Amino acid sequence: MDVPYPRLLVTRFADCFRFYASVLPPLTGADLDKGGPDGPYANWEVDGRAVLVLFDRAAMASVLGTGDLPVRPAPAQDAAMLVLRVADVDEALARCLEAGGVPVLGAADRPEWGPGLRTAHLRDPEGYLIELQSYS
């Protein structure tokens, strides 16, 4: 069995592709394996294992027969979060924001979550929550 990986269903495929193509290689060492900004599919891998996949939301809805349902529910709490362990949270946050990420919470030490933990939170162009974390 392969290792589970996140597949984000996105409506703004090109924007999300550019964001992850810009931040995943330097932050995680992941390389683009398949796909491009025109979609509907792209995946990044490290050592032959998927790290993240983007898939066009409308293409998935077409397969599932759910295209007539709303794209987004009413405002609600986040149901999932992509966590990226990085060498330097502050540097990674700056890179992500420069690539089009939207800040949520700036970098902060979080000893109550774990010894030596530092985190920052942002959203990708589609609005998915991302946590950047490092341990000292």
C-alpha angles and dihedrals in degrees: 000000000000121000114269115253136184120261111194117206106214138182095195094056099162093048092048092045092053091047096051093039087056099046109028099065097052096036101041107012090243118151127205107258102175139005139027142225093289091064148159088170138017133164137189123206141191115205092346095308123113115248100175137357128196119203128180109255094217091052091053092045089052091055092046095042092237099117092117093059122093116274093224131025121229113287109298141153117285115274097196141016133200110225120203119189107213137178095238121019095196093051092044092050091051090050092049094048091048088053092055104276118145117230120239104163125003124233114293139163111252107192089158088065096045141329111282094001119152121181144177129188130213141152127244119229090275092052099254113151116243127191118202111201141178135174123216 
